[in-house]
């Protein structure tokens, strides 16, 4: 799992008003034949739609999408069943953690990282 020190960093992260992206991706059984990249991009499109006409929100999410997308397309991450990704490009923050068990692919955007899936996975 994620080391306690890293969990504390994630919990206390301050985006200074910027968008924080939390992504939990299941890699061992892609949904409906989609790659992990396609699943991520589909879920990110829904988050972009939630920004409405806010240019700042859309730009921040696109930057995070680009970073995570590049990682998923280029990294040999398929030897893990699942990944937790935390990204805030505006704050130059990036962390990826392999997870011991698969969980449904989910993407959240907000002022803080969503750590609830980690709590549920260890409960």
C-alpha positions in Angstrom: 0.0 0.0 0.0 1.0 3.6 0.3 3.6 4.5 3.0 2.2 6.4 6.0 4.4 9.4 5.2 3.1 9.6 1.7 -0.5 9.3 3.0 0.1 12.3 5.2 1.5 14.3 2.3 -1.6 13.4 0.2 -4.0 14.3 3.1 -2.3 17.6 3.8 -1.9 18.6 0.2 -2.8 22.3 -0.5 -3.5 23.1 -4.1 -3.7 26.8 -3.4 -7.0 27.0 -5.3 -5.9 24.7 -8.1 -7.6 21.5 -9.2 -6.3 18.2 -7.7 -6.8 15.0 -9.7 -7.3 11.6 -8.0 -7.5 8.6 -10.3 -7.9 4.9 -9.3 -7.4 2.7 -12.3 -8.0 -1.0 -12.7 -5.4 -2.4 -15.1 -5.9 -6.1 -15.1 -9.4 -6.2 -16.5 -10.1 -3.2 -18.8 -13.8 -2.3 -18.9 -15.5 -3.4 -22.1 -12.3 -4.1 -23.9 -11.0 -0.6 -23.4 -7.4 0.1 -22.4 -6.6 1.8 -19.1 -5.8 4.9 -21.1 -9.3 4.9 -22.8 -11.1 4.4 -19.5 -9.2 7.3 -17.9 -9.8 9.6 -20.9 -13.6 8.7 -20.9 -13.9 9.5 -17.2 -11.8 12.7 -17.6 -14.1 13.9 -20.3 -17.0 13.7 -17.8 -14.9 15.8 -15.3 -14.2 18.3 -18.1 -17.9 18.6 -18.8 -18.4 19.4 -15.1 -16.2 22.4 -15.5 -18.8 24.0 -17.7 -17.5 27.2 -19.3 -14.8 27.8 -16.7 -11.6 28.2 -18.8 -9.3 27.9 -15.7 -10.9 24.6 -14.7 -10.7 23.2 -18.2 -7.1 24.2 -18.7 -6.0 22.8 -15.4 -7.7 19.5 -16.1 -6.3 19.3 -19.6 -2.8 19.7 -18.2 -3.4 16.9 -15.7 -5.0 14.8 -18.4 -1.9 15.2 -20.6 0.5 14.1 -17.8 -1.5 11.1 -16.8 -2.3 10.2 -20.4 1.4 10.3 -21.3 2.2 8.0 -18.3 -0.5 5.5 -19.2 0.5 5.4 -22.9 4.3 5.1 -22.3 4.9 3.4 -19.0 5.1 -0.4 -18.6 2.5 -0.2 -15.8 0.6 -3.3 -16.8 2.4 -5.5 -14.2 0.1 -4.0 -11.5 -3.5 -4.8 -11.0 -4.4 -1.3 -10.2 -2.9 2.2 -9.8 -3.6 5.2 -7.6 -2.6 8.5 -9.3 -2.5 11.9 -7.7 -1.7 14.9 -9.8 -1.8 18.7 -9.6 0.2 20.1 -12.5 -0.2 23.6 -11.3 1.6 22.7 -8.1 4.1 20.4 -9.8 2.7 17.5 -7.8 2.7 13.9 -9.2 2.5 10.6 -7.4 1.7 7.1 -8.7 1.2 4.1 -6.4 0.6 0.4 -7.4 -2.3 -1.0 -5.5 -2.4 -4.6 -4.2 -6.0 -5.2 -5.3 -8.1 -4.1 -8.2 -10.9 -1.6 -7.7 -13.2 0.0 -10.1 -11.7 2.7 -12.3 -12.7 6.1 -10.9 -11.6 9.7 -11.4 -12.2 12.6 -9.1 -11.4 16.3 -9.3 -11.5 18.8 -6.5 -9.6 21.1 -4.2 -8.1 18.0 -2.4 -7.2 14.5 -3.3 -9.9 11.9 -2.7 -8.4 9.2 -0.5 -11.7 7.4 0.4 -11.1 4.5 -2.0 -7.8 3.8 -0.2 -9.6 3.7 3.1 -12.2 1.3 1.7 -9.5 -0.9 0.2 -7.8 -1.3 3.6 -11.1 -1.7 5.6 
